[in-house]
Amino acid sequence: MIRLSLIAFSILSVALAQPPTTLPDGPGKELVQKTCSKCHGLAGVLRARNSKEGWTNIVDDMFSRGAEGTDEEMEQIVDYLAKNFGRDKPPAALPKINLNKASASELTDALLISKVTASAIVDYREKNGPFKKWQDLEKVPGIDMKKIEREKDRFEFEEK
């Protein structure tokens, strides 16, 4: 019983220590989660701020690249994003990400990179050892360093 309580406490402590990375409740939330998280994480949504027209352009672009949904669903997504992530809303603070501990899915969500790129980072790290600085990611085949540099202030490098 005590052991189970300690495990539950440990899990709860970790969960409470993490900054919120979920979307606000409201009509369209589930649709945004379902549609947008197929290709990338939601961290970009949490920090982005756009007008309704800006969100319309972004959603149109995503649908032209393969996001699936009806015109009505696309409109619901735009309305949700404009209401919750409009220009008048302050951007959310994003958590640090440890490049030497994060899984591929955590990297995908946190850095807004593809699953292929995130897997390449993890594979490189497992074969070559821990990263010491963000510039070490240049050695990972196929990585877009512009995206990486944009997030460099969020990186931690504590080893496993």
C-alpha positions as CSV (number, residue, x, y, z in Angstrom):
1,M,0.0,0.0,0.0
2,I,2.8,2.4,0.9
3,R,4.7,1.5,-2.3
4,L,1.6,2.2,-4.4
5,S,1.1,5.5,-2.7
6,L,4.7,6.5,-3.3
7,I,4.4,5.6,-7.0
8,A,1.1,7.6,-7.3
9,F,2.8,10.6,-5.5
10,S,5.8,10.5,-7.8
11,I,3.6,10.5,-10.9
12,L,1.5,13.3,-9.6
13,S,4.6,15.4,-8.7
14,V,6.0,15.0,-12.2
15,A,2.6,15.9,-13.7
16,L,2.2,19.0,-11.5
17,A,5.8,20.2,-12.3
18,Q,5.1,20.3,-16.0
19,P,3.7,23.6,-17.5
20,P,0.3,23.2,-19.1
21,T,0.6,22.0,-22.7
22,T,-3.1,21.2,-23.3
23,L,-5.6,23.2,-25.2
24,P,-8.3,25.3,-23.5
25,D,-11.7,23.7,-23.3
26,G,-14.3,24.8,-25.8
27,P,-16.1,23.9,-29.0
28,G,-13.5,22.7,-31.5
29,K,-10.9,21.5,-29.0
30,E,-11.1,17.8,-29.8
31,L,-11.2,18.6,-33.6
32,V,-8.0,20.6,-33.3
33,Q,-6.3,17.9,-31.3
34,K,-7.4,15.2,-33.7
35,T,-6.6,17.0,-36.9
36,C,-3.5,19.1,-36.1
37,S,-1.6,16.6,-33.9
38,K,-1.4,14.0,-36.7
39,C,1.6,15.8,-38.2
40,H,3.0,18.0,-35.4
41,G,2.6,18.7,-31.8
42,L,0.4,21.3,-30.2
43,A,3.2,23.5,-28.8
44,G,3.1,25.7,-31.8
45,V,-0.6,26.4,-31.3
46,L,0.0,27.1,-27.7
47,R,2.4,29.9,-28.4
48,A,1.1,31.2,-31.8
49,R,-1.1,34.3,-32.0
50,N,-3.0,35.2,-35.1
51,S,-6.1,37.0,-36.3
52,K,-9.0,35.0,-37.7
53,E,-7.7,35.7,-41.2
54,G,-4.2,34.5,-40.1
55,W,-5.6,31.3,-38.7
56,T,-7.7,30.8,-41.8
57,N,-4.6,31.0,-44.0
58,I,-2.7,28.6,-41.7
59,V,-5.5,26.1,-41.6
60,D,-6.0,26.3,-45.4
61,D,-2.3,25.6,-45.9
62,M,-2.5,22.6,-43.6
63,F,-5.4,21.2,-45.5
64,S,-3.7,21.8,-48.8
65,R,-0.8,19.7,-47.4
66,G,-3.0,16.8,-46.5
67,A,-4.9,17.5,-43.3
68,E,-8.3,15.8,-43.6
69,G,-11.6,17.3,-42.7
70,T,-14.8,18.9,-44.1
71,D,-15.2,22.6,-44.8
72,E,-17.4,22.7,-41.7
73,E,-14.6,21.1,-39.6
74,M,-12.1,23.5,-41.0
75,E,-14.3,26.4,-40.0
76,Q,-14.7,25.0,-36.5
77,I,-10.9,24.7,-36.2
78,V,-10.4,28.3,-37.3
79,D,-13.1,29.6,-34.9
80,Y,-11.5,27.7,-32.0
81,L,-8.0,28.9,-32.8
82,A,-9.1,32.6,-33.3
83,K,-11.0,32.6,-30.1
84,N,-8.3,31.0,-27.9
85,F,-5.2,32.0,-29.7
86,G,-6.0,35.4,-31.2
87,R,-3.7,38.3,-31.3
88,D,-5.1,39.7,-28.0
89,K,-4.1,36.5,-26.0
90,P,-0.6,36.3,-24.4
91,P,1.5,33.4,-25.6
92,A,1.9,30.4,-23.3
93,A,5.3,29.7,-21.7
94,L,6.8,26.6,-23.1
95,P,8.7,24.0,-21.0
96,K,12.3,23.2,-21.4
97,I,13.2,20.0,-23.3
98,N,16.1,17.8,-22.4
99,L,17.7,16.6,-25.7
100,N,19.5,13.8,-23.9
101,K,16.4,12.3,-22.3
102,A,13.4,13.2,-24.4
103,S,11.7,10.5,-26.5
104,A,11.0,11.0,-30.2
105,S,7.4,11.8,-29.5
106,E,8.3,14.3,-26.9
107,L,10.7,16.0,-29.3
108,T,8.0,16.1,-32.0
109,D,5.5,17.8,-29.7
110,A,8.0,20.2,-28.0
111,L,9.9,21.3,-31.1
112,L,7.3,21.1,-33.8
113,I,9.4,18.8,-35.9
114,S,8.4,15.7,-37.9
115,K,8.4,12.3,-36.3
116,V,11.1,11.3,-38.8
117,T,13.4,14.1,-37.7
118,A,12.7,13.4,-34.0
119,S,13.5,9.7,-34.5
120,A,16.7,10.7,-36.3
121,I,17.7,12.8,-33.2
122,V,17.1,10.0,-30.8
123,D,18.9,7.5,-33.1
124,Y,21.9,9.7,-33.4
125,R,22.0,10.3,-29.6
126,E,21.8,6.6,-28.9
127,K,24.6,5.8,-31.4
128,N,26.9,8.7,-30.6
129,G,26.3,9.7,-27.1
130,P,24.7,12.7,-25.5
131,F,24.5,16.2,-26.9
132,K,26.6,18.8,-25.2
133,K,25.2,21.9,-27.0
134,W,22.4,22.7,-29.4
135,Q,24.9,23.1,-32.3
136,D,25.7,19.3,-32.0
137,L,22.3,18.7,-33.7
138,E,24.0,19.8,-37.0
139,K,25.5,16.3,-37.1
140,V,22.1,14.7,-37.3
141,P,21.3,13.7,-40.9
142,G,18.5,15.7,-42.5
143,I,17.8,18.1,-39.7
144,D,16.5,21.6,-40.3
145,M,18.8,23.8,-38.2
146,K,16.6,26.9,-38.6
147,K,13.8,25.1,-36.7
148,I,16.3,23.9,-34.1
149,E,17.9,27.3,-33.6
150,R,14.5,28.9,-33.0
151,E,14.1,26.6,-30.0
152,K,17.7,26.7,-28.6
153,D,16.8,28.6,-25.5
154,R,14.5,25.8,-24.3
155,F,17.1,23.0,-24.5
156,E,18.7,21.3,-21.5
157,F,21.5,18.8,-21.8
158,E,21.6,16.8,-18.6
159,E,22.8,13.3,-19.4
160,K,20.8,10.2,-18.8
